[in-house]
Amino acid sequence: MTVERVASALPSPAELRDHCRTLAVLEAILLPEWGDRYFGYDARWNVEAGEEMASMRDGSGDEYSIVFTAAGAYVRGFAHETEMSPYGGEDRAVWPGVLDDVPAVFAAQVAEPAFSDEDDVPAVTACLWRETADDAWRHGAIEFPAGDDPDGADQLFALLTDRRPEAYHAHAEEYLEDEIDLAAVRAVFAGEPLTDELVAALNPELTLADLAEDLAEIGRP
C-alpha cells in the first residue's frame, strides 16, 4: 500500500476529524500518561488560524500529523526505516514528488518547523491533502520504489483506513498486552456520552473528572 491506496480509503475531512478525536479520547482513557499514547488531538493547535491537529507517534520514530484548516486538510506521514525516508541517502532529501505538488494553501504546513528535523529537513515519506472544494484526497506524482510499503503509508495510516472499533480494539489490546472492553470501545466510537461508568469500563482507575483537561484539548464535550 502507498498513499495512492490510502487516498482512496480515507473519508471526508470532517469524518476523519471525528475519527481522530475518537482515537484520542480512547487513548486518553486507556493511557493517562501523554508520553505513552499513540494518538492525540489538539483542537487548539493554532487558535489564531483556526487550525486543529491530529497526531500519531509509535514511540519508535514513526509518526503522522493531520492539520485541519479552513482550506482543507493536510496529512504528513513519516516512516523512518522506509526506502523513501529522507535519511536513506547522503543528500537527506525528501523523495521526489512527495511534496512537489502540494497546493500553496498548505505551504505553512509543509514548512511547519514541528514537521522537520533540527536541520530543517522535512520528516516526511507520505503526504496527502484535500482542499475544501475537492471531492477526493490527492497526493503527488511519485515514482515509488519496489516493495509492499515503500512510503510507510500502510503501517502509518492503518487505523485511518480501517476505522472499525474492532480494529482499534485489537491494536490497543496488543499494545497494552491486556484485555479491553470491546463494548465500551464501540460506545466511544458511536459517540455515546462519556460517563463515569463508560470510563471505568475502559480504565477503572480513572474518572470522568480526571479527563477534563484532555477532553478540553481534544475538543470532545
SVG drawing of the C-alpha trace seen along z (x, -y; Angstrom):
<svg xmlns="http://www.w3.org/2000/svg" viewBox="-25 -35 51 45">
<polyline fill="none" stroke="black" stroke-width="0.4" points="0.0,0.0 1.1,-3.5 -0.5,-6.9 -2.3,-6.1 -4.4,-3.4 -4.7,-5.5 -6.1,-8.4 -9.0,-6.2 -9.7,-4.8 -9.8,-8.0 -13.2,-9.5 -14.1,-13.2 -12.0,-15.6 -15.0,-16.1 -15.4,-12.4 -11.7,-11.9 -11.5,-14.7 -14.2,-13.0 -12.5,-9.6 -9.2,-11.1 -10.9,-12.7 -12.3,-9.3 -8.9,-7.7 -7.5,-10.5 -10.3,-10.1 -9.8,-6.4 -6.0,-6.9 -6.6,-9.5 -8.7,-7.0 -6.6,-3.9 -3.2,-5.7 -3.4,-8.6 0.3,-9.5 0.7,-11.5 4.0,-10.0 2.5,-6.5 -0.1,-7.4 -0.1,-6.6 -2.9,-9.0 -3.5,-12.6 -5.7,-15.5 -5.1,-19.2 -8.1,-21.4 -6.0,-24.4 -3.0,-23.7 -3.2,-27.1 -6.1,-29.1 -5.4,-32.3 -5.5,-30.4 -8.4,-28.2 -6.3,-25.1 -6.6,-21.7 -4.2,-18.8 -4.4,-15.1 -1.3,-13.1 0.2,-9.7 3.6,-8.6 4.6,-5.0 7.5,-5.5 10.0,-4.1 10.4,-7.1 7.3,-6.8 4.6,-9.4 1.9,-11.3 0.3,-14.7 -3.0,-15.8 -3.7,-19.6 -7.3,-20.6 -7.5,-24.1 -10.1,-26.5 -8.5,-25.5 -9.0,-21.7 -6.8,-19.0 -3.1,-18.3 -1.6,-14.8 2.1,-14.2 3.4,-10.8 6.9,-9.7 8.2,-6.1 11.8,-6.4 13.0,-3.0 11.4,-3.1 13.3,-3.4 11.6,-6.8 12.9,-8.3 15.0,-11.5 17.6,-9.7 18.1,-6.8 20.7,-8.7 23.6,-11.0 21.7,-14.1 19.0,-13.8 16.3,-14.9 12.6,-14.3 11.7,-11.7 10.8,-13.3 7.2,-14.1 6.1,-13.7 5.8,-17.4 6.3,-18.9 2.6,-19.2 1.2,-20.3 -1.1,-23.3 0.1,-26.7 -2.8,-26.9 -0.8,-24.3 2.6,-26.0 2.6,-26.8 2.0,-23.1 4.8,-22.0 7.2,-24.5 6.0,-23.8 9.1,-23.5 7.5,-20.8 7.3,-18.6 11.1,-18.9 14.3,-17.9 16.8,-20.2 18.4,-20.8 15.1,-21.8 14.8,-18.6 11.1,-17.7 10.4,-14.5 8.0,-13.0 7.7,-9.9 4.0,-10.1 1.8,-13.2 -1.8,-13.7 -4.1,-16.7 -7.7,-17.7 -8.9,-21.2 -12.4,-22.2 -13.6,-22.1 -12.0,-18.7 -14.1,-15.6 -11.2,-13.3 -7.8,-13.1 -4.8,-13.9 -1.1,-13.1 2.0,-14.0 3.1,-12.3 5.6,-9.8 7.7,-7.0 7.6,-4.5 10.4,-2.2 9.7,1.6 8.3,3.1 5.0,3.7 5.0,0.4 7.7,-1.8 6.5,-5.1 5.2,-3.5 1.6,-4.5 0.2,-1.0 1.6,-0.9 1.2,-4.6 -2.4,-5.0 -3.8,-1.6 -6.3,-2.8 -7.4,-5.7 -8.2,-3.4 -9.7,-0.7 -12.0,-2.7 -13.8,0.1 -13.9,0.2 -12.7,3.8 -9.5,2.6 -8.6,0.1 -9.6,2.7 -7.1,5.2 -4.4,2.6 -4.9,1.5 -5.0,5.0 -1.8,5.8 -0.1,2.6 -1.3,2.8 -1.0,6.6 -4.3,6.6 -8.0,7.2 -10.1,4.2 -13.9,4.0 -14.9,4.1 -18.5,2.9 -17.1,-0.2 -14.8,-0.9 -17.8,-0.6 -19.7,-3.0 -17.0,-5.7 -16.8,-5.1 -20.6,-5.6 -20.3,-9.0 -22.2,-8.0 -21.9,-10.5 -18.9,-9.9 -19.9,-8.9 -18.0,-7.6 -19.4,-4.1 -18.1,-4.2 -14.7,-5.5 -14.5,-2.9 -15.3,-0.1 -12.1,-1.0 -10.0,-2.2 -11.3,-1.5 -8.5,-3.8 -9.9,-6.8 -12.9,-9.1 -14.6,-11.4 -13.3,-14.4 -9.8,-13.1 -10.2,-13.5 -11.4,-17.2 -8.1,-18.7 -7.6,-16.0 -11.1,-16.4 -10.8,-20.2 -7.6,-19.8 -9.3,-17.2 -12.4,-19.3 -14.7,-16.5 -17.7,-17.5"/>
</svg>
